[in-house]
Amino acid sequence: MHDMANQVVDLLNGLIWGKVLIWLLVGCGLYFTARLGLIQFRHFGHIFSVLRGSRQSDAAGISSFQALCTSLAARVGTGNVAGVAVAITLGGPGAIFWMWMIALVGMATAFVEATLAQLFKTRDVRGQFRGGPAYYMERGLGARWMGVLFSIFLIIAFGFVFNSVQANTISGALIGAFGLDWGTLSIAGSPVQVAALAIGALLVLLTGLIIFGGLRSIARFSELAVPFMAAAYLLLALVLILLNLDQLPGILVLIVKSAFGLHEAAAGGIGAAIMNGVKRGLFSNEAGMGSAPNVAAAATPYPPHPASQGYVQMAGVFIDTILICTASAAIILLAGPQAGEGIGLVQNALTSQVGGWGQYFLALIILFFAFTSIVANYSYAESCLVFLEHNHASGLLLFRLLVLAMVMFGALASLPFVWNLADVSMGLMAITNLVAILLLSGLAIRLARDYNEQRKRGQLPTFDASRHPDIQARLEPGIWDKRSA
């Protein structure tokens, strides 16, 4: 029975990811890039202008910078380390080129979904902003059933299973790097490592302290942790690049040649390079998945216009893939051929460059990457639970306890079947979101035009819903009145 379930899940994964989702994501990215007039390239500098004013917030929303850090906390996980290693192993160095390409195209998709999330956000019972794909499906498309489906898919994938996998990664990385062997216990007839149990208990305690503080607590934690962890990892990669500067031109040529099947290092050829680069890039930056818009909607944007949050979330895709994934690629490729796979390959590459302390550094980086993902993933799932439950207190408490239970379970057990199941759930979630943003793309394009026309007139872009009666009719009253912007 278990083998049959595995076969069904594998079949669904192959169909969703191999036949439908990758091409849908790429197609949407190219479509939005064209419709928005290459916005991610023409307005690249403006992204950083928006980020300079992103610290502002109010009683109803977190700051745009906090929203960016929280979305990065979820995006930047083990996929930025192990995922890059897998892409290079299966697709050759050329896979990195296609990761770059899918990130650049995905920036336009991220703009659209974040802008729509901002536009259709609501206030919860505490007066704080909530929103995301489920909300723009209900208000923008008038299809609550679609929002319910999306929410269920996201809660399964991000709320439960991915958090178990992140906890499992933390446990394995710490035990492996520091050689933690404290013996075993028998729990329910199964042997459990004492070290894994201790790590799981600590993760549950730390996660509980943050998630019971609500979205603002998660945002404050992300605002502090994410810049630190990203800067530490990027700094190490930069040092390695500077130490091996003479190799850099050759590495870049190798990546480009391998991307087009012009080098023997292309592993399975151009097809393998494209498929692995695109798939791992999409897993990493999440553009179009419908995850990041859940926190993008919670921000009080500056300038006070939905499109400004679109620019902020474009920065998230750029930082995740173009900077952090490239850092992992540099560590692997500059070290030359190494044994191992996944995180083990990165660990061996780093150790060969900097010595034994590299494995401890990487274990701590993985701890930060994976733990921040747990916290941010929870915040996404909470927004969807609020959509389903309308902020029912007992339901929220039960959900938090279940999340903590899954964190403990993940620290103790390997979950290959459940991981595959989560891939199916995330794939269905992404397909649902992509259909919705395609149907609503005209609104996002109008908002981008409105924002940039105001910029050209030398004005601070401000969204006044009363100037767009057809849109205003679908918004929660008072959210986008000019006087409250």
C-alpha positions as CSV (number, residue, x, y, z in Angstrom):
1,M,0.0,0.0,0.0
2,H,2.8,2.4,0.9
3,D,4.6,1.6,-2.3
4,M,1.5,2.4,-4.3
5,A,1.1,5.7,-2.4
6,N,4.7,6.6,-3.3
7,Q,4.1,5.7,-6.9
8,V,0.9,7.9,-7.1
9,V,2.7,10.8,-5.4
10,D,5.7,10.5,-7.7
11,L,3.4,10.4,-10.8
12,L,1.6,13.5,-9.7
13,N,4.9,15.3,-9.0
14,G,6.2,14.3,-12.4
15,L,3.0,15.6,-14.1
16,I,2.8,18.9,-12.1
17,W,6.4,19.8,-12.1
18,G,7.6,18.2,-15.3
19,K,4.7,18.9,-17.6
20,V,2.7,21.8,-16.3
21,L,4.2,24.0,-13.6
22,I,7.7,24.8,-14.9
23,W,6.3,25.9,-18.3
24,L,3.5,27.8,-16.7
25,L,5.9,29.7,-14.4
26,V,8.3,30.5,-17.2
27,G,5.5,31.5,-19.5
28,C,3.9,33.8,-16.9
29,G,7.3,35.4,-16.2
30,L,7.9,36.1,-19.8
31,Y,4.3,37.4,-20.3
32,F,4.5,39.8,-17.3
33,T,8.0,40.9,-18.3
34,A,6.7,41.9,-21.8
35,R,3.4,43.4,-20.5
36,L,5.3,45.5,-17.9
37,G,7.8,46.7,-20.4
38,L,10.9,45.0,-18.9
39,I,10.2,46.6,-15.6
40,Q,12.8,44.6,-13.7
41,F,15.5,46.0,-16.0
42,R,14.3,49.5,-16.8
43,H,13.5,50.3,-13.1
44,F,16.2,48.3,-11.4
45,G,17.7,51.4,-9.8
46,H,14.2,52.4,-8.5
47,I,14.0,49.2,-6.5
48,F,16.8,50.5,-4.3
49,S,15.2,53.9,-4.1
50,V,12.1,52.3,-2.7
51,L,14.1,50.2,-0.2
52,R,15.7,53.4,1.2
53,G,12.2,54.5,2.4
54,S,11.2,51.0,3.5
55,R,11.6,51.3,7.2
56,Q,8.3,53.2,7.7
57,S,5.4,51.4,9.3
58,D,2.2,52.2,11.3
59,A,-0.2,50.6,13.8
60,A,-1.9,48.6,11.0
61,G,1.1,47.2,9.1
62,I,4.7,46.2,9.4
63,S,7.4,48.1,7.4
64,S,8.2,47.2,3.8
65,F,11.7,46.3,5.0
66,Q,10.3,43.9,7.5
67,A,8.1,42.4,4.8
68,L,11.1,42.0,2.6
69,C,13.2,40.3,5.4
70,T,10.3,38.0,6.3
71,S,9.9,36.9,2.6
72,L,13.6,36.4,2.4
73,A,13.6,34.4,5.6
74,A,11.2,31.9,3.8
75,R,13.0,32.1,0.4
76,V,16.5,31.7,1.7
77,G,16.6,28.2,3.0
78,T,18.5,25.0,2.4
79,G,17.6,25.3,-1.3
80,N,20.1,28.1,-1.6
81,V,22.9,25.8,-0.5
82,A,21.9,22.1,-1.2
83,G,19.6,23.1,-4.1
84,V,22.4,24.8,-5.9
85,A,24.7,21.8,-5.4
86,V,22.0,19.5,-6.7
87,A,21.5,21.7,-9.8
88,I,25.2,21.7,-10.6
89,T,25.5,17.9,-10.0
90,L,22.6,17.0,-12.3
91,G,22.8,19.8,-14.8
92,G,26.4,20.9,-14.7
93,P,27.7,24.5,-14.1
94,G,25.3,25.7,-16.9
95,A,22.4,25.2,-14.5
96,I,23.5,28.3,-12.7
97,F,23.0,30.4,-15.8
98,W,19.4,29.2,-16.1
99,M,18.9,29.9,-12.4
100,W,19.9,33.5,-13.1
101,M,17.6,33.7,-16.1
102,I,14.6,32.4,-14.3
103,A,15.2,34.8,-11.4
104,L,15.4,37.8,-13.8
105,V,12.2,36.7,-15.5
106,G,10.5,35.8,-12.1
107,M,11.1,39.3,-10.8
108,A,8.2,40.5,-13.0
109,T,5.9,37.8,-11.6
110,A,6.9,38.7,-8.1
111,F,6.0,42.3,-8.9
112,V,2.5,41.3,-10.1
113,E,1.6,39.1,-7.1
114,A,2.9,41.4,-4.5
115,T,1.1,44.4,-6.0
116,L,-2.2,42.5,-6.1
117,A,-1.7,41.3,-2.5
118,Q,-1.2,44.9,-1.4
119,L,-4.3,46.2,-3.4
120,F,-6.7,43.6,-2.0
121,K,-5.4,43.5,1.6
122,T,-7.9,43.6,4.5
123,R,-7.7,44.4,8.3
124,D,-8.1,41.5,10.8
125,V,-9.9,41.8,14.1
126,R,-6.9,43.5,15.7
127,G,-6.8,46.1,12.9
128,Q,-3.7,44.7,11.3
129,F,-3.2,44.2,7.6
130,R,-3.7,40.7,6.2
131,G,-3.7,39.6,2.6
132,G,-2.2,37.3,0.0
133,P,-3.4,35.2,-2.9
134,A,-6.5,33.8,-1.1
135,Y,-7.6,37.4,-0.4
136,Y,-7.2,38.6,-4.0
137,M,-8.9,35.5,-5.3
138,E,-11.9,36.3,-3.1
139,R,-12.1,40.1,-3.6
140,G,-10.5,40.4,-7.0
141,L,-12.0,37.5,-8.7
142,G,-15.1,36.9,-6.5
143,A,-14.0,33.3,-6.1
144,R,-13.8,32.5,-2.4
145,W,-13.7,28.7,-3.3
146,M,-10.4,29.3,-5.1
147,G,-9.0,31.1,-2.1
148,V,-10.1,28.2,0.2
149,L,-8.3,25.7,-2.1
150,F,-5.1,27.8,-2.2
151,S,-5.1,28.2,1.6
152,I,-5.5,24.5,2.2
153,F,-2.6,23.7,-0.2
154,L,-0.3,26.4,1.4
155,I,-1.1,25.3,5.0
156,I,-0.2,21.7,4.2
157,A,3.0,22.6,2.4
158,F,4.4,25.6,4.3
159,G,2.6,25.3,7.6
160,F,3.4,21.6,8.3
161,V,5.6,19.7,6.0
162,F,8.3,22.1,4.9
163,N,8.8,23.1,8.5
164,S,9.4,19.4,9.4
165,V,12.0,19.2,6.6
166,Q,13.8,22.4,7.7
167,A,13.9,21.0,11.3
168,N,15.3,17.7,9.9
169,T,18.0,19.7,8.0
170,I,19.0,21.6,11.1
171,S,19.2,18.5,13.2
172,G,21.3,16.6,10.6
173,A,23.6,19.5,10.0
174,L,24.4,20.1,13.7
175,I,24.8,16.4,14.5
176,G,27.0,15.9,11.5
177,A,29.2,19.0,11.9
178,F,29.8,18.8,15.6
179,G,29.8,15.0,16.0
180,L,26.9,14.9,18.5
181,D,26.6,11.3,19.7
182,W,24.7,11.2,23.0
183,G,23.2,7.8,22.5
184,T,19.7,6.8,21.7
185,L,16.3,6.4,23.5
186,S,13.4,4.2,22.5
187,I,10.2,6.2,21.8
188,A,7.1,4.2,20.8
189,G,9.4,1.3,20.0
190,S,11.6,3.3,17.6
191,P,15.2,4.3,18.4
192,V,15.7,8.1,18.6
193,Q,19.0,10.0,18.9
194,V,19.2,11.9,22.2
195,A,21.0,14.8,20.4
196,A,18.2,15.0,17.8
197,L,15.6,15.1,20.7
198,A,17.5,17.9,22.4
199,I,17.8,19.9,19.2
200,G,14.1,19.4,18.4
201,A,13.1,20.6,21.9
202,L,15.3,23.7,21.5
203,L,13.8,24.4,18.1
204,V,10.2,24.0,19.5
205,L,11.0,26.4,22.3
206,L,12.6,29.1,20.1
207,T,9.9,28.7,17.4
208,G,7.1,28.9,20.0
209,L,8.6,32.1,21.5
210,I,8.5,33.8,18.1
211,I,5.2,32.5,16.6
212,F,3.1,33.1,19.7
213,G,4.2,36.7,19.5
214,G,2.3,37.1,16.2
215,L,3.2,38.6,12.8
216,R,4.9,41.6,14.3
217,S,7.2,39.4,16.4
218,I,8.1,37.3,13.3
219,A,8.8,40.5,11.3
220,R,11.1,41.9,14.0
221,F,13.0,38.6,14.3
222,S,13.4,38.5,10.5
223,E,14.5,42.1,10.3
224,L,17.4,41.3,12.7
225,A,18.3,37.7,11.6
226,V,18.0,37.8,7.8
227,P,20.5,40.7,7.0
228,F,23.0,39.1,9.4
229,M,22.8,35.6,8.0
230,A,22.8,36.8,4.3
231,A,25.7,39.2,4.9
232,A,27.8,36.5,6.6
233,Y,27.4,34.0,3.8
234,L,27.9,36.6,1.0
235,L,31.0,37.9,2.8
236,L,32.5,34.4,2.9
237,A,31.8,33.8,-0.8
238,L,33.3,37.3,-1.6
239,V,36.5,36.4,0.3
240,L,36.8,33.1,-1.6
241,I,36.2,34.9,-5.0
242,L,38.9,37.5,-4.1
243,L,41.4,34.7,-3.1
244,N,40.7,33.0,-6.4
245,L,40.2,36.0,-8.6
246,D,42.4,34.6,-11.4
247,Q,39.9,31.7,-11.7
248,L,36.8,33.9,-12.0
249,P,36.9,34.6,-15.8
250,G,37.3,30.8,-16.5
251,I,34.4,29.9,-14.1
252,L,32.1,32.5,-15.8
253,V,33.0,31.1,-19.3
254,L,32.4,27.6,-18.0
255,I,28.9,28.5,-16.7
256,V,27.9,30.1,-20.0
257,K,29.4,27.4,-22.3
258,S,27.8,24.7,-20.1
259,A,24.4,26.5,-20.3
260,F,24.3,26.0,-24.0
261,G,25.8,22.5,-24.1
262,L,29.2,23.7,-25.4
263,H,31.3,22.1,-22.7
264,E,31.7,18.6,-21.4
265,A,30.9,19.7,-17.9
266,A,27.3,20.2,-19.0
267,A,26.4,16.8,-17.4
268,G,23.2,15.7,-19.2
269,G,23.6,18.4,-21.9
270,I,21.7,21.6,-22.5
271,G,18.3,20.0,-21.5
272,A,19.6,18.9,-18.1
273,A,21.2,22.3,-17.5
274,I,17.9,24.1,-18.4
275,M,15.6,21.8,-16.5
276,N,17.7,21.7,-13.3
277,G,18.5,25.4,-13.3
278,V,14.9,26.4,-13.9
279,K,13.5,24.0,-11.4
280,R,16.0,24.8,-8.6
281,G,15.7,28.5,-9.3
282,L,11.9,28.4,-9.0
283,F,12.1,26.4,-5.8
284,S,14.6,28.9,-4.4
285,N,13.1,32.3,-5.3
286,E,9.4,31.2,-5.1
287,A,8.3,33.8,-7.7
288,G,4.7,33.0,-8.7
289,M,4.3,30.4,-6.0
290,G,1.9,32.6,-4.0
291,S,3.9,32.4,-0.8
292,A,5.7,35.8,-0.5
293,P,2.5,37.9,-1.2
294,N,1.1,36.8,2.2
295,V,3.6,38.9,4.0
296,A,3.8,41.6,1.2
297,A,0.2,42.4,2.0
298,A,0.9,42.9,5.7
299,A,3.2,45.9,5.0
300,T,2.4,49.6,5.1
301,P,4.1,50.6,1.9
302,Y,6.1,53.7,1.2
303,P,5.4,55.3,-1.3
304,P,1.8,54.6,-0.2
305,H,0.9,52.7,-3.4
306,P,0.4,49.0,-4.0
307,A,3.0,49.0,-6.7
308,S,5.8,50.0,-4.3
309,Q,5.5,46.7,-2.6
310,G,5.9,45.1,-6.0
311,Y,9.3,46.7,-6.3
312,V,10.3,45.6,-2.8
313,Q,9.5,42.0,-3.6
314,M,11.4,42.1,-6.9
315,A,14.4,42.9,-4.7
316,G,13.7,39.7,-2.7
317,V,14.0,37.5,-5.9
318,F,17.2,39.3,-6.9
319,I,18.8,38.9,-3.5
320,D,17.8,35.2,-3.1
321,T,19.0,33.9,-6.5
322,I,21.3,36.4,-8.1
323,L,23.3,37.0,-4.9
324,I,22.9,34.1,-2.4
325,C,22.5,31.2,-4.9
326,T,25.5,32.6,-6.8
327,A,27.5,32.7,-3.6
328,S,26.9,28.9,-3.2
329,A,27.8,28.3,-6.8
330,A,31.1,30.3,-6.3
331,I,32.0,28.2,-3.3
332,I,31.4,24.9,-5.2
333,L,32.9,25.8,-8.6
334,L,36.0,27.6,-7.2
335,A,36.9,24.6,-5.2
336,G,37.1,22.3,-8.2
337,P,35.8,18.7,-8.3
338,Q,34.7,17.5,-4.9
339,A,33.1,14.4,-3.4
340,G,29.6,14.4,-1.9
341,E,26.2,15.6,-2.9
342,G,23.8,18.3,-1.6
343,I,25.0,20.1,1.5
344,G,27.9,17.6,1.7
345,L,29.3,18.8,-1.6
346,V,29.2,22.5,-0.4
347,Q,30.7,21.5,2.9
348,N,33.6,19.6,1.2
349,A,34.2,22.5,-1.2
350,L,34.2,25.0,1.6
351,T,36.5,22.9,3.8
352,S,39.0,22.5,0.9
353,Q,39.2,26.3,0.6
354,V,39.3,27.5,4.2
355,G,40.1,24.4,6.4
356,G,38.1,22.5,9.0
357,W,36.3,25.4,10.4
358,G,34.3,25.7,7.2
359,Q,32.1,22.8,8.1
360,Y,31.1,24.4,11.4
361,F,30.4,27.8,9.7
362,L,28.2,26.1,7.1
363,A,26.3,24.2,9.9
364,L,25.6,27.5,11.6
365,I,24.5,29.1,8.3
366,I,22.2,26.2,7.6
367,L,20.8,26.6,11.2
368,F,20.0,30.3,10.4
369,F,18.7,29.7,6.9
370,A,16.4,26.8,8.0
371,F,15.2,28.3,11.3
372,T,14.2,31.6,9.7
373,S,12.4,29.6,7.0
374,I,10.4,27.8,9.7
375,V,9.3,31.1,11.3
376,A,8.4,32.8,8.0
377,N,6.6,29.7,6.6
378,Y,4.5,29.8,9.7
379,S,3.5,33.4,9.1
380,Y,2.3,32.5,5.5
381,A,0.2,29.7,6.8
382,E,-1.2,31.8,9.6
383,S,-2.5,34.4,7.1
384,C,-4.3,31.6,5.2
385,L,-5.7,30.2,8.4
386,V,-7.1,33.6,9.3
387,F,-8.7,33.6,5.8
388,L,-10.3,30.2,6.5
389,E,-11.2,30.8,10.2
390,H,-11.7,34.5,10.2
391,N,-9.2,34.7,13.2
392,H,-10.8,32.1,15.4
393,A,-8.6,32.2,18.6
394,S,-8.9,28.5,19.5
395,G,-8.2,27.4,15.9
396,L,-5.1,29.6,15.8
397,L,-3.8,28.1,19.1
398,L,-4.4,24.5,17.9
399,F,-2.6,25.3,14.6
400,R,0.4,26.7,16.4
401,L,0.7,23.6,18.6
402,L,0.5,21.4,15.5
403,V,3.2,23.4,13.8
404,L,5.5,22.9,16.9
405,A,4.7,19.2,16.9
406,M,5.7,18.9,13.3
407,V,9.0,20.8,14.0
408,M,9.8,18.2,16.7
409,F,8.8,15.3,14.4
410,G,11.0,16.7,11.7
411,A,14.0,16.9,14.0
412,L,13.6,13.2,14.8
413,A,12.6,11.6,11.5
414,S,13.4,11.6,7.8
415,L,10.3,12.4,5.7
416,P,10.9,11.5,2.1
417,F,7.3,10.5,1.4
418,V,5.9,13.5,3.1
419,W,8.3,15.8,1.4
420,N,7.1,14.5,-2.0
421,L,3.5,15.0,-0.8
422,A,4.4,18.6,0.0
423,D,5.8,19.1,-3.5
424,V,2.4,18.1,-4.9
425,S,0.6,20.4,-2.5
426,M,3.0,23.3,-3.3
427,G,2.6,22.6,-7.0
428,L,-1.2,22.8,-6.9
429,M,-0.9,26.0,-4.8
430,A,1.3,27.6,-7.4
431,I,-0.9,26.6,-10.3
432,T,-4.0,28.1,-8.5
433,N,-2.0,31.3,-7.8
434,L,-0.7,31.6,-11.4
435,V,-4.2,31.3,-12.8
436,A,-5.4,34.0,-10.5
437,I,-2.6,36.5,-11.2
438,L,-3.0,35.9,-15.0
439,L,-6.7,36.8,-14.7
440,L,-5.9,39.8,-12.5
441,S,-2.8,40.9,-14.4
442,G,-4.6,43.8,-16.1
443,L,-5.1,45.4,-12.7
444,A,-1.4,45.0,-11.8
445,I,-0.4,46.6,-15.1
446,R,-2.8,49.6,-14.5
447,L,-1.3,50.1,-11.0
448,A,2.2,50.0,-12.4
449,R,1.2,52.6,-15.0
450,D,-0.5,54.8,-12.4
451,Y,2.5,54.6,-10.1
452,N,5.1,55.5,-12.8
453,E,2.9,58.3,-14.3
454,Q,2.9,60.0,-10.9
455,R,6.7,59.5,-10.6
456,K,7.2,61.2,-14.0
457,R,5.2,64.2,-12.8
458,G,7.5,64.5,-9.8
459,Q,4.9,63.4,-7.3
460,L,5.1,60.9,-4.5
461,P,3.1,57.9,-5.9
462,T,0.0,57.7,-3.9
463,F,-2.9,55.4,-4.6
464,D,-6.4,57.0,-4.4
465,A,-9.0,54.3,-4.8
466,S,-11.7,56.9,-5.5
467,R,-10.0,57.6,-8.8
468,H,-10.6,54.0,-9.8
469,P,-14.3,53.2,-9.0
470,D,-14.3,49.8,-10.7
471,I,-11.4,48.7,-8.5
472,Q,-12.7,50.5,-5.4
473,A,-15.9,48.4,-5.5
474,R,-13.8,45.3,-4.8
475,L,-11.7,46.7,-2.0
476,E,-12.3,46.7,1.7
477,P,-13.7,50.1,2.6
478,G,-11.1,52.6,4.0
479,I,-8.0,50.6,3.1
480,W,-7.0,52.7,0.2
481,D,-8.8,56.0,0.8
482,K,-6.3,58.8,0.0
483,R,-6.7,60.4,3.4
484,S,-5.7,57.2,5.2
485,A,-2.8,56.3,2.8
